[in-house]
Amino acid sequence: MKAFKLPDHFLLGSATAATQIEGGDKNNSWYNWCEKGHIKDRSTCLRANDHWNRYKEDIALMEKLNHKVYRMGLEWSRIEPQEGRFDDEAIAHYRDEITLLLEKGIKPLVTLHHFTNPLWLERMGGFEDKSVVWYFERYVKYVVERLGDLVSEYITINEPNVYATLGYYFGVWPPGVKSIKRLLKVYRNMALCHITAYKLIHKIRKDNDFPGKTMVGVANHVRIFDPYNKYNPLDILAAKIMDYLFQGSLTKSMATGFLRPPVGLGAPKGGGRYFDFIGINYYTRDSIRFKGFRNEVMPGTPRNDLNWEIYPRGLYRICKKYYRLFTAPIWITENGTCDGEDRFRSRFIYDHLYEISKLCKEGIPVERYYHWTLMDNFEWVEGESARFGLYHVDYDTQVRTLRKSGRFYGEICKRLEVTDDMIDMYLKD
Ligand code: IFM
């Protein structure tokens, strides 16, 4: 392990999502999913981290780790609890939270949609029905008119491919559908929602002369798909097809407005450049076999608690590839690992940031890193048992305790480097 530095202008912080931390909301699609007994450890997002009431305490946790940036989500079902009825108190709450972040010198990046829908929208068909484009536009308008003076940076949709495939192809997330036809409708509508929101956010911020540079993008969940056997042409082909279907076609459709099959055809909302940064959520690599079109984990590779391969070089490869495709600043909008015992998180952070330092040296403009995640939280169907946090959370008492890896990360946020002393202190047994 070698010491390394990140560029002076590099910004580090962490990322969270509203439903995973706030607690207390019974009006969203995931609450229902929990109630139906789909969560492995029977926990529910109704509890989560009680962040809705404890946001001041949690912002202090970020401050302690020297965060310069923070990616946070808004809960649509709180802001628009019934169709067309907006809750001014909910948006005022988010304004208070954002104001406090700014006072502490932490710049917010706001996610408008992160996997959950208000129940009224879900009942109307959610992202499967094309009316969602109109509903999403109205919600985004309400939010940006009220927060746009404080917030200049937005993620329209988090990981649209994950939302769509788990909910509409594998059927393990709400609404529990297994249909390619319905999956493709969701892909298309998500692309149209993003493009509509992209234009609208720019327009509202410009018309109102709101301060700061408007930056809008998608948090793309990008995986490495490698052939299981790199000498087998069929495995190579299968890996390429998987890559295109899971991420390639959708990402390009959303970024350019030109829908690629199977997402769609043509440019129903007009062609353009619908991103100001390339948002990348990176976690792992899949090894693909043509036989059965299966994704597997390469034998003998390091894994996290969820059996995801730990493959830091993948981040380097993805950034190179996406920069070549889109040529824009890169923000790592999520990267982190599930490690309940905190055995390998520090090394994970080191290895991934090391890859970023190499990219920066090569002139690839990776500008930000948002660690997933600040504190253990409700990890969707894995529930409370999967722990990704820089802080450990005791859910019964809601006590947050800094992990050693969190301390390490906090030092990196402050110093923008990993020194030999830090390697000795945090990375050696
Ligand atoms: O917890 C999720 C997050 O909501 C989206 N990206 C992946 C994370 C870890 O699974």
Boltz pocket constraint, residues with backbone or C-beta under 6 A from the ligand:
constraints:
  - pocket:
      binder: B
      contacts: [[A, 17], [A, 20], [A, 159], [A, 281], [A, 334], [A, 372], [A, 378], [A, 379], [A, 380], [A, 388]]
      max_distance: 6.0
